Amino acid sequence: MRITTVFLVGLCISISACASGATGADSLSDEDIANGLKQALTQGAHAAVDKLGVMNGFLENPKVKIQLPGSLQKVEGVMRTVGLSKHADSLVTTMNRAAETVAAEAKPLLVNAVQEMSVEDARGILAGGNDAATQYFRNTTSDALSQKFLPIVKNATDQAGLLKKYNEFARKGAKLGLVTEENANIENYLTQKTLDGIFLMMAEEERAIRDDPMGQGNKLLQRMFGSLK
C-alpha cells in the first residue's frame, strides 16, 4: 500500500526524528525508509528463492529441511527401528522436493507482497533487530501468502504423489497402533513449512545487509543501513 502524504506527516510528528538530537538515520525521509525497507525485503526474497527453489535447497539444508509432522514422528521412529527407514526417507524426500518446487515459483508472490505492504512503523523497523523488517513482513503477510501458496503446494503435492505417500505412511502407523487421531493436513503443513524456510532465508539476507551495508550495490541500502553503524 502506498504511504500517503497525510500518513507521512502523522508519522513524522510521532517519531523522535522530529525532535532535537537526531541521528544519521533520522536524516532520512520517511519515503526513503519505506523504499529502502522494501528494497531490502525484495533482495531478501530473491536470495531466499535462489537458495531454496533448487534441487536440494530444502532437503540438504538442515536449517530448513522439512521433517514429518509431529503426529507422525513417533511412527517414523518405530519404522526406522524395524527396518522400514526407506518409507520414512521417501516421504521426507518427497515433502522437501515439493517445497523446492513451491519456492521456485514464489518470487513474484513475495515481491508483490513486499510492494503492497504498509510500513507504519518504518523507523522502528529500521532501528530494530537484525531481522526486524523480515519479522514485520512475516507478521503482516503470512496469512495472505499462505492462501496464495496453497494452490501451488497442492499442485506440487499432486505432481509428486505426496498425498498418496503420506496416507500410506499414516496407514502403516495405524497398523502399528501409533496413529489413532486425524493427522495434520499435509498441504497446510507443507505450505507453512515452506514459508518458514523462506522467511528464515530472508532474515539471513537482512542480517547480511545490516552487517555490511557498504558492501551492497544498492546506494539507498548503503545510505539507510549505513546510517545505523
C-alpha angles and dihedrals in degrees: 000000000000114000108242126221091246091054092049092052091049092048092049091054092049101049132076092242088083091058128080121273094046118180128224091272090054091061089068118095119242088245090055091050093048092048093044093052091049091050091049091050092045090052089048092050092051091048092049094051092045090054100040106030094071137080108296091003089132103016098058098035108089090197093065107015108136115233128191118285114271091254091063102037091088088054090049092053094051093045091053092051092053095049099263096116092127091067093053093043092050093053094046091048092049092050092052093045089054090050090052090053091049093048091052089060096042102083099089092045092051095045092048091050090051092052092049096048121112113225101208095158096041100150093039089055092047093052094039131097126309092274100031095123093048092048091049089050091047094050094048101040108030096097094046093045091048090057091049093045096049097077090049090049092049090052091048093049090049092050092049095043087235098147090055092049091047093051092047090052092049091050090053088052090051091054088054089051093244101111115060102140132063109275125230116277104266094213094053090044092051092046092055094044092049091052091046089056093048093049091048091054091045090053091052090052091049090052090051091052092049093046094050110019093156090057090063120100090218112092094203091054089048092052097041102044093030088062089064094058 
